[in-house]
Protein backbone atom coordinates (compact mmCIF):
# COMPACT_ATOMS: atom_id res chain seq x y z
CA UNK A 1 0.00 0.00 0.00
CA UNK A 2 1.29 3.46 -0.92
CA UNK A 3 1.61 5.75 2.07
CA UNK A 4 2.44 8.86 0.05
CA UNK A 5 0.16 10.37 -2.56
CA UNK A 6 1.98 11.98 -5.50
CA UNK A 7 0.78 15.54 -6.00
CA UNK A 8 1.36 16.96 -9.48
CA UNK A 9 -0.19 20.44 -9.39
CA UNK A 10 -0.42 23.37 -6.99
CA UNK A 11 -4.20 22.89 -6.95
CA UNK A 12 -3.86 19.27 -5.86
CA UNK A 13 -1.39 20.34 -3.14
CA UNK A 14 -3.83 22.96 -1.82
CA UNK A 15 -6.76 20.54 -1.88
CA UNK A 16 -4.64 17.92 -0.15
CA UNK A 17 -3.41 19.89 2.87
CA UNK A 18 -6.57 21.96 3.28
CA UNK A 19 -8.86 18.93 3.00
CA UNK A 20 -7.33 16.85 5.81
CA UNK A 21 -7.39 17.23 9.59
CA UNK A 22 -3.67 16.37 9.61
CA UNK A 23 -1.31 16.15 6.65
CA UNK A 24 2.35 15.86 5.80
CA UNK A 25 4.10 17.10 2.66
CA UNK A 26 7.48 15.84 1.51
CA UNK A 27 8.85 18.35 -0.99
CA UNK A 28 11.80 17.12 -3.04
CA UNK A 29 13.81 18.24 -5.99
CA UNK A 30 14.90 16.30 -9.09
CA UNK A 31 18.39 14.85 -8.81
CA UNK A 32 18.61 15.69 -5.08
CA UNK A 33 20.76 13.09 -3.33
CA UNK A 34 19.63 14.21 0.14
CA UNK A 35 15.97 13.95 -0.95
CA UNK A 36 16.52 10.42 -2.25
CA UNK A 37 18.35 9.23 0.86
CA UNK A 38 16.00 10.87 3.39
CA UNK A 39 12.71 9.65 1.92
CA UNK A 40 13.21 5.94 2.81
CA UNK A 41 13.83 7.02 6.42
CA UNK A 42 10.72 9.22 6.56
CA UNK A 43 8.35 6.74 4.91
CA UNK A 44 8.21 4.24 7.82
CA UNK A 45 7.68 7.06 10.31
CA UNK A 46 4.58 8.16 8.41
CA UNK A 47 3.45 4.54 8.16
CA UNK A 48 3.27 4.54 11.97
CA UNK A 49 1.10 7.68 11.99
CA UNK A 50 -2.15 6.98 10.13
CA UNK A 51 -3.63 10.18 11.56
CA UNK A 52 -1.52 12.02 8.94
CA UNK A 53 -2.29 11.88 5.25
CA UNK A 54 1.04 11.95 3.42
CA UNK A 55 1.77 13.69 0.13
CA UNK A 56 4.89 13.98 -1.97
CA UNK A 57 5.65 16.90 -4.28
CA UNK A 58 8.51 17.25 -6.75
CA UNK A 59 9.69 20.82 -7.36
CA UNK A 60 10.21 19.89 -11.00
CA UNK A 61 6.49 19.08 -11.36
CA UNK A 62 5.12 21.90 -9.18
CA UNK A 63 7.54 24.86 -9.22
CA UNK A 64 4.82 27.13 -7.75
CA UNK A 65 5.29 25.35 -4.41
CA UNK A 66 8.43 27.45 -3.85
CA UNK A 67 6.42 30.66 -3.53
CA UNK A 68 3.36 29.08 -1.95
CA UNK A 69 5.29 27.64 1.01
CA UNK A 70 8.55 29.65 1.01
CA UNK A 71 10.63 26.60 0.11
CA UNK A 72 14.29 27.58 -0.10
CA UNK A 73 15.90 24.14 -0.18
CA UNK A 74 15.04 20.51 -0.69
CA UNK A 75 13.95 18.36 0.87
CA UNK A 76 11.41 20.34 2.88
CA UNK A 77 9.06 18.51 5.24
CA UNK A 78 5.84 20.25 6.28
CA UNK A 79 3.26 19.17 8.86
CA UNK A 80 -0.23 20.68 8.81
CA UNK A 81 -3.09 20.47 11.29
CA UNK A 82 -6.43 21.80 10.07
CA UNK A 83 -4.72 23.52 7.15
CA UNK A 84 -2.18 25.37 9.32
CA UNK A 85 1.54 24.67 9.14
CA UNK A 86 2.65 23.44 12.58
CA UNK A 87 6.15 22.14 11.87
CA UNK A 88 8.83 22.46 9.19
CA UNK A 89 12.15 20.71 8.60
CA UNK A 90 14.50 21.30 5.71
CA UNK A 91 17.61 19.85 4.09
CA UNK A 92 19.34 17.81 6.81
CA UNK A 93 16.68 16.29 9.07
CA UNK A 94 17.77 14.52 12.26
CA UNK A 95 15.51 11.44 12.33
CA UNK A 96 15.10 10.89 16.09
CA UNK A 97 14.00 14.48 16.87
CA UNK A 98 11.66 14.30 13.86
CA UNK A 99 10.13 11.07 15.22
CA UNK A 100 9.55 12.74 18.59
CA UNK A 101 7.91 15.75 16.93
CA UNK A 102 5.64 13.42 14.93
CA UNK A 103 4.64 11.68 18.18
CA UNK A 104 3.85 14.99 19.89
CA UNK A 105 1.77 16.35 17.04
CA UNK A 106 0.19 12.95 16.44
CA UNK A 107 -0.89 12.77 20.10
CA UNK A 108 -2.45 16.22 19.77
CA UNK A 109 -4.33 15.22 16.60
CA UNK A 110 -5.60 11.95 18.09
CA UNK A 111 -6.76 13.74 21.25
CA UNK A 112 -8.55 16.40 19.20
CA UNK A 113 -10.27 13.73 17.07
CA UNK A 114 -11.60 11.99 20.20
CA UNK A 115 -13.24 15.15 21.54
Secondary structure, 3 states (H helix, E strand, C coil): CCCEEEECCHHHHHHHHHCCCEEEEEEECCCCHHHHHHHHHHHHHHHCCCCCEEEEEECCCCCCHHHHHCCCCCCEEEEEECCEEEEEEECCCCHHHHHHHHHHHHHHHHHHHHC
